[in-house]
Amino acid sequence: MNEMHDFARRHALYATLLLGVAAIATYAGRVVHTDSWTFLFLPRNLFLGWIPVLAALGVAAASRSARAAMLPLVLLWLVFLPNSVYLLTDLVHLRSRPGVPHVYDSTMCGAFAGAGVVAGVSALSIVEEACRRVWGARWTWAMIVPTLFLNGLGVWIGRYQRWNSWDLASDPLGVVRDVWTPLVAEPSLHLWAISLTYAAVLGVSWLAFVSLRPPAQASAAHMPRAQRDPAASAP
């Protein structure tokens, strides 16, 4: 139990849950006040932003007991990771609406954006630690750098091309066709600027979090016998 608590605290799972509940509460208050489902896309997008956290937990579990399952879980995590930071782009929907103070809608959208970014940081933190345990620091860093760019590219694809994560399974060729030209054939400054911006948002947020992340506490099962039972080493 202590090990689970340490894991949740170290990877901001409590913060992810708390901020998500707070964001949903602000939306529920708006629905009750206006009797309108405006902004329904926010809780839906937050749910999608939580999927990489769940996939990351699967990666962490597989890294300890079923390493053959790590790769497909990492791919699932990678596909859904952009959904977390994508919530920042929902701020584009902000405008004055009758019946609700503009500052309330701004606070609500900001709460969902913050909850999304924290979910992304949590998911990246979990996978980074699991991959470092299995593949080592060098290969993990080699994976993180392109992951951050793909995260930013995924945000661009979702916001401006209107594809979603599910489309990579249902119509992968369509997604590649819409991305190939502005990414490679005729590079688009807009695509690269947006992709690098959101790569930086997640990357800087993650680095700031890691600099404050407490170290993992070794469980009794992984401690040397002398530390688990000092009497065992006594003469």
C-alpha positions in Angstrom: 0.0 0.0 0.0 2.8 2.4 0.9 4.5 1.6 -2.4 1.3 2.4 -4.4 0.9 5.7 -2.5 4.5 6.6 -3.2 4.0 5.8 -6.9 0.8 7.9 -7.2 2.5 10.8 -5.4 5.7 10.6 -7.4 3.9 10.7 -10.7 1.2 13.3 -9.9 -1.7 10.9 -10.1 -3.4 12.5 -7.1 -3.0 15.9 -8.8 -4.3 14.6 -12.1 -7.4 13.2 -10.4 -8.0 16.3 -8.2 -7.7 18.8 -11.1 -9.9 16.6 -13.3 -12.6 16.5 -10.7 -12.3 20.2 -10.1 -12.6 20.9 -13.8 -15.7 18.7 -14.2 -17.2 20.3 -11.2 -17.0 23.8 -12.8 -18.6 22.4 -15.9 -21.4 20.7 -13.9 -22.0 24.1 -12.1 -22.4 25.7 -15.5 -24.8 23.1 -16.7 -27.0 23.5 -13.6 -27.0 27.3 -13.9 -27.8 27.5 -17.6 -29.6 24.2 -18.2 -27.4 24.0 -21.3 -24.8 21.5 -22.4 -22.6 24.1 -24.1 -18.9 23.1 -23.8 -19.8 19.4 -23.6 -16.7 18.7 -25.6 -14.5 19.7 -22.6 -15.3 16.7 -20.3 -15.2 14.4 -23.4 -11.7 15.7 -24.4 -10.6 15.4 -20.7 -11.6 11.7 -20.8 -9.5 11.3 -23.9 -6.7 13.1 -22.1 -6.8 10.5 -19.3 -6.4 7.6 -21.7 -2.6 8.0 -21.9 -2.5 8.0 -18.1 -4.3 4.6 -18.1 -2.0 3.3 -20.8 1.0 4.5 -18.9 -0.1 2.6 -15.8 -0.3 -0.5 -18.1 3.3 0.2 -19.3 4.5 0.5 -15.7 2.8 -2.8 -14.7 4.2 -4.6 -17.8 7.7 -3.3 -17.1 7.7 -5.3 -13.9 6.1 -8.6 -14.9 5.2 -8.8 -18.6 7.8 -6.9 -20.6 6.6 -8.4 -23.9 3.4 -6.3 -23.5 5.3 -3.1 -23.1 5.7 -2.1 -26.7 2.0 -2.3 -27.7 1.1 -0.4 -24.6 3.7 2.3 -25.3 2.3 2.6 -28.8 -1.2 3.0 -27.4 0.1 5.6 -25.0 1.9 7.5 -27.8 -1.2 7.6 -30.0 -3.4 9.1 -27.2 -0.8 11.4 -25.5 -1.6 14.5 -27.6 -5.1 14.5 -26.3 -3.9 15.7 -22.9 -2.2 18.9 -24.2 -4.9 19.3 -26.8 -7.1 20.7 -24.1 -5.1 23.9 -24.2 -6.4 24.5 -27.8 -10.0 24.4 -26.5 -9.4 28.0 -25.2 -10.1 29.0 -28.8 -13.8 28.5 -28.1 -13.9 31.3 -25.5 -16.3 34.1 -26.2 -18.9 36.0 -24.2 -22.1 34.1 -23.9 -25.4 35.3 -22.3 -26.2 34.0 -18.9 -22.7 33.2 -17.7 -19.9 35.7 -16.8 -17.1 35.5 -19.3 -14.6 35.1 -16.4 -16.4 32.0 -15.3 -16.1 30.4 -18.7 -12.4 31.5 -18.8 -11.8 29.9 -15.5 -13.6 26.7 -16.5 -11.7 26.3 -19.8 -8.5 27.1 -18.0 -9.2 24.4 -15.4 -9.7 21.8 -18.2 -6.5 23.0 -19.9 -4.5 22.7 -16.7 -6.0 19.3 -15.9 -5.0 18.1 -19.4 -1.4 19.3 -19.2 -1.0 17.7 -15.7 -2.4 14.4 -17.1 0.1 14.6 -19.9 3.0 15.2 -17.5 1.8 12.3 -15.3 1.6 9.9 -18.3 5.0 10.9 -19.6 6.6 10.6 -16.1 5.3 7.1 -15.6 6.4 5.8 -19.0 9.8 7.5 -18.7 10.5 5.8 -15.5 9.3 2.4 -16.7 11.3 2.6 -19.9 14.4 3.7 -18.1 14.1 0.7 -15.8 13.9 -1.7 -18.7 15.9 -0.1 -21.5 18.2 2.3 -19.7 18.5 6.1 -19.6 20.1 6.5 -23.1 17.4 4.7 -25.0 14.7 6.4 -23.0 16.0 9.8 -23.8 16.2 8.8 -27.5 12.5 7.9 -27.3 11.4 11.0 -25.4 12.7 13.6 -27.8 10.7 12.3 -30.9 7.8 11.6 -28.6 7.5 15.2 -27.6 7.5 16.3 -31.3 4.9 13.7 -32.2 2.8 15.0 -29.3 2.9 18.5 -30.8 2.2 17.1 -34.3 -0.8 15.2 -32.9 -2.2 18.5 -31.5 -1.8 20.1 -34.9 -3.5 17.2 -36.6 -6.4 17.2 -34.2 -7.0 21.0 -34.2 -6.4 21.8 -37.8 -7.0 18.6 -39.7 -9.8 17.4 -37.4 -8.5 13.9 -37.2 -8.6 12.1 -33.8 -6.7 9.3 -32.2 -9.2 6.6 -33.3 -8.7 7.5 -36.9 -5.1 6.1 -36.8 -6.8 2.7 -36.5 -9.8 3.3 -38.8 -8.2 5.4 -41.6 -4.4 5.5 -41.2 -3.7 6.2 -44.8 -6.0 9.2 -44.7 -4.1 10.7 -41.7 -0.8 10.1 -43.4 -2.0 11.7 -46.7 -3.2 14.8 -44.9 0.1 15.2 -42.9 2.8 14.1 -45.4 2.6 17.2 -47.7 2.8 19.9 -45.0 5.2 17.9 -42.9 7.7 16.7 -45.5 6.8 17.3 -49.2 6.0 21.0 -48.9 6.9 21.9 -45.3 4.4 24.2 -43.6 5.7 26.8 -41.2 2.3 26.7 -39.5 2.6 22.9 -38.9 6.1 23.1 -37.6 5.5 26.1 -35.4 2.4 24.6 -33.7 4.1 21.2 -33.4 7.2 22.6 -31.8 5.2 24.9 -29.5 3.2 22.1 -28.1 6.2 19.8 -27.9 7.9 22.5 -25.8 4.8 23.0 -23.6 4.8 19.3 -22.6 8.5 19.0 -22.5 9.2 22.0 -20.3 6.3 21.1 -18.0 7.6 17.6 -17.7 11.2 18.7 -17.0 9.9 21.2 -14.4 8.0 18.4 -12.7 10.9 15.9 -12.9 13.1 18.5 -11.2 10.7 18.4 -8.2 9.7 14.7 -8.4 10.7 12.8 -5.2 12.9 9.8 -5.7 11.3 6.3 -5.7 11.4 4.5 -2.3 12.7 1.0 -2.6 10.2 -1.6 -1.6 11.1 -4.3 0.9 11.1 -6.9 -1.9 13.9 -5.0 -3.7 16.0 -4.1 -0.7 19.1 -6.0 0.3 18.4 -8.6 3.0 20.6 -6.8 5.5 18.5 -3.6 5.1 15.2 -5.5 5.4 16.4 -7.3 8.5 19.3 -5.7 10.2 19.4 -8.6 12.7 20.3 -11.0 9.8 23.6 -9.3 9.3 24.5 -9.2 13.0 27.5 -11.4 14.0 
